[in-house]
């Protein structure tokens, strides 16, 4: 199908680019190195709750392996840093893929220049889309044959798709909540996390970012009916 260039009613409420990596440096040292190369653009530095867990516990508990320990931020972007992970996300409104992609390349080029990462082990891109829509599953190309005499109160589906090197975890729910400032909204979500897990060189990152976005975007629009895409104000210019 033809993918729109933009949507007037943009449903993206959260998006994250993540790399996971191996390094020979101790955890505290890697955090300091990353802070040094990113400090010029990200002057606000905050400790995150996981840092309160003792180091010996974090080092031996796999649940903390990729936990963020520090948050760097400016007016538009947030970078979370852990012992083996770095994520980038917009601070507020999603600015569109081109700007997101450009900022990500700049940040990971700076991290490469620190010479502290031995190899990248995972690259991931995640988008969470929220819809204030009734009868949400009727707006999807996905069809379910339910063997019940009454309709379910809520539906939550998780499935995985494989596209060559890329795996996409897709969550669809018609019983979601969105907290925005002091208001709470009820609706539906499509949450897609597209990732590659293998050794990746920094020189490959640009290609993997672009490909992961193409894979994720295709899965998203494949899920929506043509009528629903039109309702979202699709533009093909």
C-alpha positions in Angstrom: 0.0 0.0 0.0 1.0 3.6 -0.5 2.2 5.1 2.8 1.2 8.7 3.6 3.9 11.4 4.0 2.1 12.9 7.0 -1.1 12.7 9.1 -3.1 15.8 10.1 -4.3 14.0 13.2 -1.0 12.7 14.4 -1.5 9.8 16.9 2.1 9.4 18.1 2.2 10.1 21.9 5.6 8.5 22.6 8.6 7.4 20.6 12.0 6.2 21.6 15.3 5.2 19.8 17.5 2.9 21.8 20.9 1.3 21.4 22.3 -1.3 23.7 26.0 -1.9 23.8 29.0 -3.6 25.4 31.9 -1.7 26.9 35.0 -2.7 28.9 34.6 0.5 31.1 33.0 0.2 34.5 29.4 1.4 34.7 30.1 4.7 36.5 32.9 5.5 34.0 30.7 5.0 31.0 28.1 7.3 32.4 30.7 10.0 33.0 32.1 9.6 29.4 28.7 9.9 27.8 27.9 12.9 29.9 31.1 14.7 28.8 30.4 14.3 25.1 26.7 15.2 25.4 26.9 17.9 28.0 27.2 20.8 25.5 23.6 20.2 24.2 22.1 18.5 27.3 23.0 20.6 30.3 20.3 19.3 32.7 21.5 16.1 34.4 19.2 14.1 36.7 19.7 10.9 38.7 16.9 8.3 38.1 15.3 6.0 40.7 17.2 2.9 39.6 20.4 4.5 40.8 19.2 4.2 44.4 19.5 0.4 44.1 23.0 -0.8 45.3 25.5 -1.3 42.6 26.1 -5.0 43.6 22.4 -5.6 43.2 22.1 -3.9 39.8 25.2 -5.7 38.5 23.8 -9.1 39.3 20.1 -8.6 38.5 19.3 -8.9 34.8 16.2 -6.8 35.4 18.6 -3.8 35.9 20.9 -4.6 33.0 19.4 -2.0 30.7 17.8 0.3 33.3 18.4 4.0 32.8 20.4 5.6 35.6 20.7 9.2 34.5 18.6 11.6 32.4 20.0 14.4 30.3 17.6 16.9 28.8 17.2 20.2 27.1 14.1 22.1 25.9 13.2 19.5 23.2 14.9 16.2 23.9 15.6 13.6 26.6 18.6 11.2 26.7 18.5 8.4 29.2 21.8 6.7 30.0 22.4 3.3 31.7 25.4 1.0 32.0 24.6 -0.7 28.7 22.0 1.4 27.1 21.2 4.9 25.7 17.8 6.1 24.6 16.6 9.3 22.9 13.0 10.6 22.9 11.3 13.9 22.2 10.4 15.8 25.4 6.9 16.7 24.3 5.3 16.6 20.8 6.7 14.2 18.2 8.5 16.4 15.7 8.4 14.0 12.7 10.8 11.4 11.6 13.3 13.6 9.7 14.1 15.7 12.7 14.1 12.8 15.1 16.4 10.9 12.8 18.8 13.9 12.5 19.0 14.4 16.2 19.6 10.7 16.8 22.5 10.6 14.3 24.1 13.6 16.0 23.9 12.1 19.4 25.2 8.6 18.5 28.0 10.2 16.4 29.1 11.9 19.7 28.9 8.7 21.6 31.0 7.0 18.9 33.6 9.7 19.3 34.0 8.9 22.9 35.7 5.5 21.9 34.0 3.9 25.0 31.7 1.4 23.2 33.1 -1.9 22.1 30.1 -2.9 20.0 26.4 -2.2 19.7 24.3 -5.3 20.5 20.7 -4.0 19.9 19.1 -1.2 17.9 15.4 -0.5 18.6 12.7 2.0 17.5 9.4 2.2 19.3 6.3 4.2 18.6 3.2 4.4 20.8 0.1 5.7 19.0 -3.1 6.7 20.9 -6.6 7.0 19.4 -9.7 8.4 21.0 -11.9 6.1 18.9 -14.9 4.0 19.5 -15.1 0.4 18.1 -11.4 0.6 17.4 -11.0 -2.9 16.1 -13.5 -2.2 13.3 -11.1 0.4 12.0 -8.3 -2.2 11.6 -7.6 -4.6 8.8 -6.9 -7.2 11.5 -10.0 -9.4 12.0 -10.9 -11.6 15.0 -13.4 -14.4 15.0 -14.7 -14.4 18.6 -16.5 -17.6 19.8 -18.5 -15.8 22.4 -22.2 -14.8 22.5 -21.3 -11.3 23.8 -18.5 -8.9 22.8 -15.4 -8.6 25.0 -15.3 -5.7 27.4 -11.6 -5.1 26.4 -9.2 -6.6 23.9 -5.4 -6.7 24.3 -3.3 -8.4 21.6 0.4 -8.9 21.4 2.2 -10.6 18.5 5.6 -10.6 16.8 6.5 -10.2 13.2 9.9 -11.0 11.6 11.3 -9.0 8.6 14.8 -10.3 7.8 17.0 -8.9 10.6 14.1 -7.0 12.2 11.7 -8.2 14.8 8.6 -6.1 15.6 6.6 -6.6 18.8 3.1 -5.2 18.3 0.6 -4.5 21.0 -2.9 -3.4 20.2 -5.4 -2.5 23.0 -8.8 -0.9 22.9 -8.8 -0.2 26.7 -6.0 2.2 27.2 -5.6 5.5 29.1 -3.5 8.5 28.3 -2.6 11.0 31.0 -1.9 14.5 29.5 -1.2 17.3 32.0 -4.1 17.0 34.4 -6.5 15.3 32.0 -7.0 11.5 31.5 -8.2 10.2 28.2 -9.6 6.8 27.4 -9.0 5.2 24.0 -7.0 2.7 22.1 -3.3 2.2 21.3 -1.0 0.6 18.7 2.4 0.1 20.3 5.1 -1.1 17.9 8.7 -1.9 19.0 11.0 -2.8 16.0 14.5 -4.0 16.8 17.6 -5.8 15.7 19.6 -7.9 18.1 23.1 -8.7 16.9 26.5 -7.1 16.7 26.2 -3.8 14.9 28.9 -1.3 14.0 28.4 2.5 14.4 28.8 2.9 10.7 25.7 0.7 10.2 23.5 2.8 12.5 22.2 5.2 9.9 21.0 2.4 7.8 19.4 0.5 10.7 17.6 3.6 11.9 16.2 4.2 8.4 15.2 0.5 7.8 13.7 0.1 11.2 11.5 3.2 10.6 10.4 1.8 7.2 9.5 -1.6 8.7 7.6 -0.1 11.6 5.8 2.4 9.4 4.7 -0.3 7.1 3.3 -2.5 9.9 1.4 0.5 11.3 -0.3 1.4 8.1 -1.0 -2.2 7.2 -3.1 -2.4 10.3 -5.3 0.5 9.5 -8.2 0.4 7.0 -8.1 2.9 4.1 -11.1 4.7 5.6 -9.4 5.2 9.0 -6.2 6.5 7.3 -8.4 9.1 5.5 -10.0 10.0 8.9 -6.6 10.7 10.3 -6.0 13.3 7.5 -3.5 11.4 5.4 -1.4 13.5 3.0 0.5 12.0 0.1 2.2 15.1 -1.3 
